[in-house]
Amino acid sequence: MTKEKTGNPVSVSYTHAQALETLAAGRPANIKAVAEKVLDTLGGVDVVLNRTGLAMLPLIDTVRSTAFHLGEVLVSEAHIRVPDRDVEGYGAIVGGDLEHVMAMAVIDAAIAAGHQTDLILELLNAERRHQEEEDRQLLQKVEATRVQMETF
């Protein structure tokens, strides 16, 4: 059995996968600003891939538990190498923001190199708090529309 490589954790708070999920769902302006700071001291970067394309969106039919494709979605992805530190970085999001995915890839490479982890951890914590607050507000709006079936 092969073990899935999950990458370097940022800290005890975030696995590699959790960090990438937070960056993908994060506010692009904040992620780009931190990536600029990290890039200044990271070293030379080779861009392996930076593109957009269409990908099939798979879903699971909850009744039959079978997978089907809902349709196509636009995705962006970036893959970079930092030869001086012998690390790679990757980013992918739904949508067409190539700068966002490139910033994700830079931060991912910095995580792999253990570079500026305090700054990256601060970003991840801020984005996680923001996402939790947005989720809370959305759930409050959904709760306000809930109907008590006994009233019918």
N, CA, C and O of each residue as an XYZ file, in Angstrom:
608
protein
N       0.858     -1.182      0.000
C       0.000      0.000      0.000
C       0.899      1.238      0.000
O       1.832      1.325      0.798
N       0.628      2.178     -0.874
C       1.421      3.402     -0.913
C       0.772      4.454     -0.039
O      -0.451      4.545      0.069
N       1.630      5.243      0.580
C       1.156      6.303      1.450
C       1.085      7.602      0.645
O       2.020      7.941     -0.081
N      -0.012      8.315      0.775
C      -0.174      9.576      0.057
C       0.746     10.614      0.676
O       0.783     10.775      1.896
N       1.490     11.320     -0.174
C       2.370     12.372      0.304
C       1.527     13.611      0.559
O       0.833     14.097     -0.334
N       1.591     14.109      1.761
C       0.774     15.270      2.104
C       1.593     16.535      2.264
O       1.028     17.598      2.524
N       2.898     16.454      2.118
C       3.728     17.649      2.206
C       4.040     18.034      3.634
O       3.605     17.389      4.589
N       4.800     19.098      3.753
C       5.214     19.583      5.062
C       4.070     20.320      5.742
O       3.381     21.117      5.104
N       3.860     20.063      7.036
C       2.862     20.865      7.741
C       3.428     22.260      8.011
O       4.638     22.424      8.170
N       2.553     23.255      8.061
C       2.986     24.609      8.363
C       3.332     24.703      9.838
O       4.330     25.316     10.217
N       2.524     24.107     10.641
C       2.737     24.051     12.082
C       1.871     22.909     12.585
O       1.321     22.142     11.796
N       1.754     22.803     13.876
C       0.865     21.776     14.412
C      -0.589     22.117     14.126
O      -1.462     21.259     14.257
N      -0.861     23.355     13.737
C      -2.235     23.805     13.480
C      -2.758     23.415     12.106
O      -3.964     23.238     11.939
N      -1.872     23.277     11.111
C      -2.300     23.049      9.734
C      -1.479     21.941      9.082
O      -0.248     21.970      9.103
N      -2.168     20.974      8.510
C      -1.492     20.029      7.632
C      -1.269     20.740      6.301
O      -1.788     21.834      6.080
N      -0.512     20.127      5.437
C      -0.269     20.705      4.119
C      -1.583     20.871      3.357
O      -1.824     21.915      2.749
N      -2.429     19.847      3.390
C      -3.716     19.909      2.692
C      -4.599     21.023      3.254
O      -5.244     21.743      2.491
N      -4.636     21.170      4.570
C      -5.450     22.224      5.183
C      -4.938     23.606      4.796
O      -5.730     24.522      4.572
N      -3.631     23.761      4.717
C      -3.058     25.046      4.323
C      -3.461     25.390      2.890
O      -3.848     26.524      2.608
N      -3.370     24.411      1.982
C      -3.755     24.672      0.594
C      -5.244     24.956      0.466
O      -5.642     25.821     -0.315
N      -6.073     24.240      1.223
C      -7.517     24.500      1.197
C      -7.824     25.911      1.675
O      -8.657     26.601      1.088
N      -7.157     26.339      2.732
C      -7.364     27.680      3.267
C      -6.927     28.734      2.267
O      -7.613     29.741      2.087
N      -5.789     28.514      1.611
C      -5.308     29.462      0.608
C      -6.237     29.516     -0.605
O      -6.482     30.595     -1.144
N      -6.752     28.377     -1.035
C      -7.642     28.344     -2.200
C      -8.943     29.087     -1.929
O      -9.488     29.736     -2.822
N      -9.442     28.995     -0.699
C     -10.702     29.647     -0.349
C     -10.491     31.054      0.208
O     -11.455     31.762      0.499
N      -9.235     31.455      0.355
C      -8.920     32.733      0.979
C      -9.150     33.926      0.072
O      -9.466     33.791     -1.110
N      -8.981     35.095      0.663
C      -9.132     36.350     -0.077
C      -7.885     36.567     -0.935
O      -6.777     36.667     -0.407
N      -8.060     36.641     -2.244
C      -6.910     36.743     -3.145
C      -5.965     37.906     -2.838
O      -4.748     37.741     -2.930
N      -6.487     39.059     -2.482
C      -5.633     40.226     -2.226
C      -4.672     39.950     -1.071
O      -3.498     40.309     -1.152
N      -5.147     39.323     -0.008
C      -4.297     39.019      1.142
C      -3.230     37.991      0.789
O      -2.076     38.116      1.197
N      -3.622     36.986      0.034
C      -2.693     35.924     -0.350
C      -1.613     36.481     -1.274
O      -0.439     36.139     -1.135
N      -2.005     37.334     -2.210
C      -1.040     37.938     -3.131
C      -0.058     38.836     -2.374
O       1.133     38.845     -2.685
N      -0.543     39.587     -1.388
C       0.330     40.482     -0.622
C       1.382     39.693      0.156
O       2.551     40.077      0.187
N       0.971     38.601      0.779
C       1.928     37.780      1.528
C       2.897     37.099      0.575
O       4.087     36.998      0.873
N       2.410     36.634     -0.557
C       3.285     35.985     -1.541
C       4.355     36.956     -2.041
O       5.493     36.544     -2.263
N       4.020     38.223     -2.220
C       5.003     39.225     -2.634
C       6.111     39.354     -1.597
O       7.289     39.432     -1.946
N       5.733     39.375     -0.319
C       6.728     39.474      0.752
C       7.617     38.232      0.784
O       8.832     38.334      0.951
N       7.008     37.070      0.622
C       7.755     35.812      0.653
C       8.679     35.722     -0.553
O       9.821     35.280     -0.428
N       8.201     36.131     -1.701
C       8.958     36.027     -2.947
C      10.237     36.853     -2.918
O      11.241     36.479     -3.525
N      10.193     37.986     -2.205
C      11.374     38.851     -2.120
C      12.577     38.139     -1.524
O      13.714     38.468     -1.863
N      12.352     37.170     -0.645
C      13.457     36.502      0.047
C      13.547     35.001     -0.254
O      14.416     34.315      0.284
N      12.675     34.500     -1.092
C      12.636     33.062     -1.371
C      13.750     32.625     -2.316
O      14.303     31.538     -2.152
N      14.082     33.436     -3.282
C      15.082     33.072     -4.283
C      14.449     32.996     -5.657
O      13.268     33.299     -5.829
N      15.247     32.586     -6.637
C      14.762     32.485     -8.009
C      13.690     31.418     -8.151
O      13.761     30.362     -7.523
N      12.693     31.704     -8.984
C      11.552     30.801     -9.178
C      11.456     30.436    -10.651
O      11.490     31.309    -11.518
N      11.336     29.146    -10.932
C      11.069     28.661    -12.280
C       9.598     28.285    -12.371
O       9.109     27.482    -11.575
N       8.895     28.860    -13.334
C       7.485     28.543    -13.513
C       7.387     27.305    -14.403
O       7.796     27.327    -15.564
N       6.844     26.236    -13.847
C       6.655     24.994    -14.592
C       5.341     25.049    -15.354
O       5.261     24.633    -16.510
N       4.305     25.572    -14.688
C       2.969     25.579    -15.264
C       2.178     26.736    -14.682
O       2.227     26.987    -13.478
N       1.457     27.431    -15.526
C       0.563     28.492    -15.088
C      -0.523     28.590    -16.144
O      -0.314     29.193    -17.196
N      -1.691     27.996    -15.870
C      -2.708     27.915    -16.915
C      -4.120     27.832    -16.337
O      -4.329     27.568    -15.153
N      -5.068     28.070    -17.226
C      -6.474     27.848    -16.911
C      -6.990     26.770    -17.851
O      -6.423     26.531    -18.917
N      -8.059     26.133    -17.445
C      -8.670     25.109    -18.286
C      -9.999     24.682    -17.703
O     -10.389     25.115    -16.619
N     -10.687     23.829    -18.434
C     -11.962     23.301    -17.967
C     -11.750     21.915    -17.385
O     -10.985     21.112    -17.917
N     -12.436     21.650    -16.293
C     -12.373     20.334    -15.659
C     -13.794     19.887    -15.344
O     -14.669     20.710    -15.074
N     -14.013     18.589    -15.380
C     -15.332     18.047    -15.063
C     -15.556     18.134    -13.554
O     -14.655     17.847    -12.766
N     -16.758     18.529    -13.165
C     -17.121     18.637    -11.755
C     -17.873     17.378    -11.344
O     -19.034     17.207    -11.714
N     -17.227     16.489    -10.579
C     -17.907     15.258    -10.165
C     -18.767     15.497     -8.917
O     -18.401     16.273     -8.034
N     -19.888     14.830     -8.864
C     -20.765     14.847     -7.689
C     -21.221     13.424     -7.421
O     -21.108     12.548     -8.278
N     -21.734     13.208     -6.229
C     -22.266     11.902     -5.843
C     -23.775     12.005     -5.724
O     -24.289     12.863     -5.006
N     -24.482     11.137     -6.422
C     -25.935     11.043     -6.289
C     -26.204     10.454     -4.911
O     -25.829      9.315     -4.635
N     -26.850     11.227     -4.048
C     -27.048     10.788     -2.664
C     -28.046      9.642     -2.543
O     -28.025      8.920     -1.546
N     -28.906      9.457     -3.518
C     -29.888      8.381     -3.457
C     -29.250      7.052     -3.836
O     -29.406      6.058     -3.126
N     -28.535      7.034     -4.952
C     -27.939      5.785     -5.442
C     -26.464      5.634     -5.083
O     -25.869      4.585     -5.330
N     -25.866      6.683     -4.497
C     -24.437      6.694     -4.152
C     -23.555      6.424     -5.359
O     -22.559      5.708     -5.263
N     -23.923      6.996     -6.485
C     -23.124      6.849     -7.698
C     -22.574      8.214     -8.105
O     -23.204      9.250     -7.889
N     -21.401      8.186     -8.691
C     -20.770      9.426     -9.143
C     -21.276      9.797    -10.529
O     -21.539      8.929    -11.360
N     -21.408     11.096    -10.767
C     -21.754     11.595    -12.094
C     -21.097     12.960    -12.266
O     -20.677     13.580    -11.289
N     -21.011     13.423    -13.501
C     -20.411     14.727    -13.772
C     -21.507     15.761    -13.948
O     -22.353     15.650    -14.835
N     -21.478     16.764    -13.092
C     -22.477     17.827    -13.121
C     -22.268     18.737    -14.329
O     -23.228     19.227    -14.924
N     -21.018     18.953    -14.679
C     -20.684     19.826    -15.803
C     -19.225     20.220    -15.718
O     -18.453     19.629    -14.964
N     -18.853     21.223    -16.499
C     -17.476     21.682    -16.504
C     -17.344     22.969    -15.702
O     -18.258     23.792    -15.657
N     -16.174     23.124    -15.064
C     -15.862     24.346    -14.334
C     -14.492     24.849    -14.786
O     -13.614     24.066    -15.146
N     -14.331     26.152    -14.760
C     -13.051     26.764    -15.084
C     -12.139     26.644    -13.874
O     -12.525     27.028    -12.769
N     -10.942     26.120    -14.064
C      -9.954     26.021    -12.989
C      -8.656     26.668    -13.439
O      -8.351     26.714    -14.631
N      -7.898     27.166    -12.476
C      -6.571     27.717    -12.717
C      -5.594     26.939    -11.870
O      -5.906     26.547    -10.746
N      -4.404     26.714    -12.412
C      -3.378     26.029    -11.641
C      -2.010     26.602    -11.957
O      -1.762     27.102    -13.054
N      -1.127     26.520    -10.968
C       0.251     26.972    -11.116
C       1.159     25.976    -10.414
O       0.829     25.446     -9.353
N       2.308     25.736    -11.026
C       3.322     24.835    -10.468
C       4.661     25.529    -10.650
O       5.019     25.915    -11.763
N       5.407     25.689     -9.553
C       6.706     26.362     -9.618
C       7.775     25.508     -8.952
O       7.482     24.600     -8.175
N       9.024     25.827     -9.280
C      10.190     25.225     -8.623
C      11.080     26.344     -8.115
O      11.217     27.391     -8.748
N      11.680     26.102     -6.964
C      12.670     27.022     -6.416
C      13.972     26.234     -6.328
O      14.224     25.559     -5.330
N      14.803     26.318     -7.374
C      16.018     25.495     -7.422
C      16.983     25.737     -6.264
O      17.618     24.797     -5.786
N      17.102     26.981     -5.806
C      18.027     27.289     -4.715
C      17.678     26.551     -3.428
O      18.562     26.249     -2.626
N      16.421     26.267     -3.232
C      15.974     25.596     -2.006
C      15.530     24.162     -2.261
O      15.182     23.443     -1.324
N      15.541     23.740     -3.527
C      15.165     22.382     -3.925
C      13.751     22.020     -3.464
O      13.523     20.950     -2.900
N      12.800     22.939     -3.718
C      11.400     22.718     -3.361
C      10.515     23.088     -4.535
O      10.942     23.772     -5.465
N       9.282     22.627     -4.479
C       8.271     22.969     -5.468
C       7.042     23.506     -4.751
O       6.837     23.254     -3.563
N       6.229     24.250     -5.490
C       4.984     24.763     -4.953
C       3.867     24.592     -5.965
O       4.108     24.602     -7.172
N       2.645     24.433     -5.473
C       1.505     24.208     -6.355
C       0.303     24.962     -5.812
O       0.142     25.116     -4.601
N      -0.538     25.429     -6.726
C      -1.787     26.064     -6.353
C      -2.847     25.774     -7.397
O      -2.546     25.704     -8.589
N      -4.087     25.604     -6.959
C      -5.208     25.385     -7.876
C      -6.469     25.948     -7.238
O      -6.701     25.793     -6.038
N      -7.280     26.604     -8.064
C      -8.557     27.151     -7.596
C      -9.602     26.988     -8.683
O      -9.277     26.764     -9.850
N     -10.850     27.101     -8.289
C     -11.941     27.202     -9.252
C     -12.021     28.671     -9.644
O     -12.122     29.546     -8.784
N     -11.975     28.936    -10.942
C     -12.009     30.302    -11.435
C     -10.787     30.603    -12.272
O      -9.949     29.729    -12.498
N     -10.684     31.830    -12.730
C      -9.633     32.185    -13.670
C      -8.556     33.109    -13.146
O      -7.874     33.747    -13.948
N      -8.367     33.213    -11.841
C      -7.397     34.140    -11.264
C      -6.005     33.508    -11.222
O      -5.647     32.844    -10.249
N      -5.225     33.718    -12.283
C      -3.880     33.143    -12.365
C      -2.919     33.731    -11.336
O      -1.998     33.048    -10.890
N      -3.123     34.986    -10.958
C      -2.262     35.587     -9.932
C      -2.493     34.935     -8.576
O      -1.549     34.741     -7.810
N      -3.733     34.599     -8.280
C      -4.060     33.935     -7.018
C      -3.366     32.580     -6.934
O      -2.765     32.261     -5.908
N      -3.437     31.775     -8.001
C      -2.814     30.450     -7.942
C      -1.295     30.548     -7.930
O      -0.627     29.716     -7.316
N      -0.745     31.547     -8.597
C       0.707     31.725     -8.560
C       1.138     32.118     -7.144
O       2.165     31.648     -6.654
N       0.367     32.966     -6.501
C       0.661     33.333     -5.110
C       0.559     32.115     -4.198
O       1.379     31.937     -3.298
N      -0.448     31.279     -4.432
C      -0.571     30.034     -3.655
C       0.662     29.161     -3.843
O       1.184     28.606     -2.877
N       1.127     29.038     -5.079
C       2.290     28.201     -5.367
C       3.539     28.737     -4.678
O       4.351     27.959     -4.177
N       3.700     30.041     -4.648
C       4.844     30.649     -3.962
C       4.786     30.350     -2.467
O       5.796     29.992     -1.860
N       3.609     30.497     -1.881
C       3.458     30.221     -0.447
C       3.643     28.735     -0.170
O       4.237     28.363      0.842
N       3.144     27.889     -1.052
C       3.333     26.446     -0.888
C       4.818     26.082     -0.925
O       5.275     25.267     -0.124
N       5.568     26.678     -1.844
C       7.011     26.426     -1.914
C       7.708     26.912     -0.639
O       8.622     26.260     -0.134
N       7.269     28.057     -0.131
C       7.852     28.578      1.114
C       7.557     27.643      2.281
O       8.409     27.448      3.148
N       6.366     27.066      2.310
C       6.020     26.093      3.351
C       6.949     24.890      3.252
O       7.471     24.416      4.261
N       7.154     24.398      2.027
C       8.025     23.237      1.824
C       9.461     23.530      2.247
O      10.171     22.641      2.718
N       9.884     24.785      2.076
C      11.242     25.177      2.441
C      11.366     25.584      3.905
O      12.473     25.803      4.397
N      10.235     25.685      4.602
C      10.264     26.168      5.983
C      10.664     27.635      6.051
O      11.299     28.066      7.014
N      10.293     28.400      5.034
C      10.688     29.804      4.884
C       9.549     30.725      5.301
O       8.424     30.573      4.824
N       9.822     31.664      6.173
C       8.863     32.662      6.665
C       7.568     32.021      7.176
O       6.471     32.480      6.860
N       7.709     30.981      7.950
C       6.531     30.259      8.436
C       5.673     31.108      9.376
O       4.458     30.915      9.432
N       6.275     32.039     10.114
C       5.477     32.890     11.006
C       4.515     33.767     10.212
O       3.347     33.904     10.575
N       5.009     34.358      9.130
C       4.169     35.199      8.280
C       3.056     34.379      7.627
O       1.908     34.817      7.552
N       3.414     33.185      7.157
C       2.429     32.318      6.502
C       1.394     31.829      7.502
O       0.205     31.776      7.187
N       1.827     31.474      8.692
C       0.892     31.023      9.728
C      -0.069     32.140     10.114
O      -1.253     31.891     10.343
N       0.429     33.354     10.187
C      -0.430     34.513     10.484
C      -1.494     34.674      9.395
O      -2.662     34.919      9.698
N      -1.090     34.536      8.128
C      -2.034     34.617      7.011
C      -3.080     33.514      7.106
O      -4.276     33.779      6.980
N      -2.641     32.288      7.325
C      -3.579     31.156      7.401
C      -4.578     31.334      8.531
O      -5.765     31.057      8.357
N      -4.115     31.791      9.679
C      -5.023     32.016     10.813
C      -6.049     33.097     10.494
O      -7.230     32.946     10.809
N      -5.604     34.187      9.868
C      -6.519     35.273      9.518
C      -7.545     34.805      8.493
O      -8.730     35.118      8.609
N      -7.092     34.058      7.492
C      -8.022     33.578      6.464
C      -8.995     32.553      7.031
O     -10.169     32.544      6.660
N      -8.525     31.693      7.921
C      -9.423     30.709      8.537
C     -10.494     31.408      9.372
O     -11.669     31.047      9.307
N     -10.090     32.409     10.155
C     -11.071     33.159     10.955
C     -12.092     33.846     10.046
O     -13.288     33.838     10.338
N     -11.628     34.435      8.956
C     -12.523     35.115      8.022
C     -13.507     34.122      7.393
O     -14.697     34.414      7.275
N     -13.009     32.956      6.993
C     -13.872     31.938      6.393
C     -14.893     31.412      7.401
O     -16.048     31.176      7.046
N     -14.478     31.230      8.642
C     -15.416     30.775      9.677
C     -16.503     31.807      9.922
O     -17.663     31.445     10.123
N     -16.146     33.094      9.909
C     -17.131     34.151     10.104
C     -18.109     34.207      8.924
O     -19.311     34.380      9.124
N     -17.604     34.062      7.708
C     -18.489     34.036      6.539
C     -19.441     32.842      6.598
O     -20.619     32.974      6.269
N     -18.940     31.681      7.012
C     -19.782     30.493      7.159
C     -20.859     30.720      8.213
O     -22.014     30.343      8.020
N     -20.475     31.339      9.327
C     -21.432     31.612     10.400
C     -22.538     32.536      9.909
O     -23.712     32.301     10.193
N     -22.176     33.582      9.176
C     -23.175     34.515      8.656
C     -24.101     33.825      7.655
O     -25.307     34.071      7.658
N     -23.551     32.970      6.805
C     -24.377     32.241      5.846
C     -25.353     31.309      6.563
O     -26.524     31.227      6.192
N     -24.874     30.615      7.581
C     -25.756     29.714      8.326
C     -26.855     30.478      9.059
O     -27.964     29.967      9.214
N     -26.562     31.690      9.509
C     -27.599     32.511     10.133
C     -28.679     32.880      9.122
O     -29.864     32.882      9.453
N     -28.277     33.191      7.893
C     -29.248     33.520      6.851
C     -30.089     32.307      6.490
O     -31.294     32.431      6.271
N     -29.475     31.149      6.427
C     -30.210     29.917      6.128
C     -31.185     29.614      7.257
O     -32.333     29.248      7.006
N     -30.740     29.763      8.484
C     -31.597     29.493      9.655
C     -32.833     30.390      9.638
O     -33.918     29.964     10.035
N     -32.669     31.628      9.179
C     -33.799     32.560      9.148
C     -34.873     32.126      8.156
O     -36.021     32.554      8.274
N     -34.530     31.294      7.189
C     -35.507     30.850      6.194
C     -36.105     29.484      6.535
O     -36.966     28.982      5.812
N     -35.654     28.894      7.619
C     -36.131     27.566      7.982
C     -37.608     27.622      8.367
O     -38.044     28.534      9.069
N     -38.363     26.644      7.901
C     -39.799     26.589      8.165
C     -40.088     25.440      9.121
O     -39.574     24.335      8.944
N     -40.896     25.696     10.116
C     -41.335     24.635     11.021
C     -42.499     23.905     10.351
O     -43.544     24.501     10.090
N     -42.318     22.647     10.081
C     -43.341     21.884      9.361
C     -44.637     21.753     10.160
O     -45.706     21.576      9.575
N     -44.556     21.835     11.468
C     -45.770     21.715     12.284
C     -46.732     22.877     12.053
O     -47.922     22.759     12.343
N     -46.232     23.990     11.537
C     -47.092     25.157     11.323
C     -47.945     25.039     10.082
O     -48.895     25.804      9.919
N     -47.634     24.099      9.198
C     -48.443     23.919      7.984
C     -49.697     23.250      8.308
O     -50.516     23.008      7.421
